[in-house]
Amino acid sequence: MISFVLLFVLSIECFSSAKHDEKQPNIIYILSDDLGYGDVGFTGGKIETPNLDRLAKEGVLLKQHYVQPICSPTRSALMSGRYPIHTGFQHSVIYPGEPWGLHLDETIIPRY
């Protein structure tokens, strides 16, 4: 059985200083661990994923990208917009209770 864990859903409203009266789009990032390309319905997978299929059909589907083999480098790259080698997360995973993480000077998505 494939472990499908929805780790991170982030909505960001895009801001524009030009026109404030127009409705701005929402951007949703879905990040999941242990999910292969063929594990969802919209890529021909055997597992039924009707909600993800609908999102893929109605939204923008990104098909060419790089991923990291473990979770902490993936999360640091998504949150900072930088390669894990530049955040210090290229080789390891942060386990619960560990006293370290992204450097406090790192600018992450919510700060933009």
Phi, psi and omega per residue, in radians:
M1 nan 2.412 -3.098
I2 -1.506 2.266 3.133
S3 -1.449 1.959 -3.134
F4 -1.973 1.879 -3.094
V5 -2.077 2.060 3.083
L6 -1.410 1.886 -3.017
L7 -1.615 -0.553 -2.929
F8 -2.652 2.029 3.024
V9 -2.149 2.129 -3.041
L10 -2.264 2.159 3.056
S11 -1.852 2.307 3.113
I12 -2.281 2.221 3.032
E13 -1.501 2.299 3.133
C14 -1.376 2.343 -3.120
F15 -1.850 2.459 3.111
S16 -2.353 2.257 3.127
S17 -1.413 -0.210 -3.098
A18 -1.293 -0.921 -3.076
K19 -2.330 1.942 -3.120
H20 -1.548 -0.274 -3.064
D21 -1.491 -0.215 3.122
E22 -1.411 2.535 3.089
K23 -1.274 2.200 -3.120
Q24 -1.577 2.582 3.120
P25 -1.301 2.711 3.005
N26 -1.694 2.524 3.099
I27 -2.017 2.237 3.141
I28 -2.096 2.195 3.039
Y29 -1.819 2.290 3.052
I30 -2.060 2.090 -3.128
L31 -2.077 2.256 -3.141
S32 -2.359 2.483 3.066
D33 -1.498 2.633 3.026
D34 1.025 0.613 3.116
L35 -1.993 2.042 3.122
G36 -1.541 2.880 -3.111
Y37 -1.006 -0.716 -3.088
G38 -1.583 0.290 -3.089
D39 -1.636 0.026 3.128
V40 -2.154 2.731 -3.059
G41 -1.067 -0.708 -3.048
F42 -1.232 -0.143 3.041
T43 -1.907 0.179 3.112
G44 1.625 0.205 -3.136
G45 -1.230 2.835 -3.107
K46 -1.434 -0.325 -3.138
I47 -1.436 2.301 3.121
E48 -1.363 2.167 3.133
T49 -2.339 1.200 -3.021
P50 -1.067 -0.652 -3.135
N51 -1.222 -0.758 3.078
L52 -1.157 -0.629 3.097
D53 -1.070 -0.748 3.137
R54 -1.153 -0.766 3.098
L55 -1.053 -0.726 3.133
A56 -1.127 -0.672 -3.110
K57 -1.239 -0.666 -3.049
E58 -1.612 -0.203 -3.065
G59 -2.038 -2.771 3.099
V60 -1.725 2.224 -3.117
L61 -1.879 2.074 3.138
L62 -1.603 2.107 -3.060
K63 -2.013 -0.199 -3.111
Q64 -2.151 1.827 -3.097
H65 -2.782 2.904 3.085
Y66 -1.773 2.547 3.076
V67 -2.233 2.866 3.096
Q68 -1.793 2.631 -3.067
P69 -1.355 -0.238 3.133
I70 -2.351 2.906 -2.914
C71 -1.240 -0.831 -3.053
S72 -1.075 -0.753 3.058
P73 -1.079 -0.642 3.113
T74 -1.092 -0.819 -3.115
R75 -1.152 -0.709 -3.140
S76 -1.147 -0.662 3.112
A77 -1.163 -0.764 3.135
L78 -1.135 -0.815 -3.071
M79 -1.230 -0.564 -3.062
S80 -1.767 -0.374 -3.053
G81 1.343 0.248 -3.113
R82 -2.120 2.666 3.064
Y83 -1.099 2.528 -3.120
P84 -0.985 -0.491 3.109
I85 -1.075 -0.481 -3.124
H86 -1.558 -0.189 3.101
T87 -1.888 -0.061 3.134
G88 1.484 0.285 -3.083
F89 -1.980 0.444 -3.040
Q90 -1.302 -0.359 -3.022
H91 -2.139 -0.194 -2.935
S92 -2.342 2.958 3.119
V93 -2.042 2.486 3.038
I94 -1.581 2.098 3.097
Y95 -1.599 2.739 3.133
P96 -0.939 2.379 3.092
G97 1.510 -0.053 3.133
E98 -1.304 2.479 -3.043
P99 -1.542 0.598 3.128
W100 -2.547 2.866 -3.132
G101 -3.052 -2.677 3.083
L102 -1.064 2.525 3.096
H103 -1.071 2.486 -3.075
L104 -1.127 -0.350 3.100
D105 -1.468 -0.088 -3.112
E106 -1.243 2.264 3.084
T107 -1.488 2.160 -3.121
I108 -1.988 2.932 -3.026
I109 -0.818 -0.869 -3.085
P110 -1.057 -0.332 -3.132
R111 -1.426 -0.185 -3.104
Y112 -1.439 nan nan
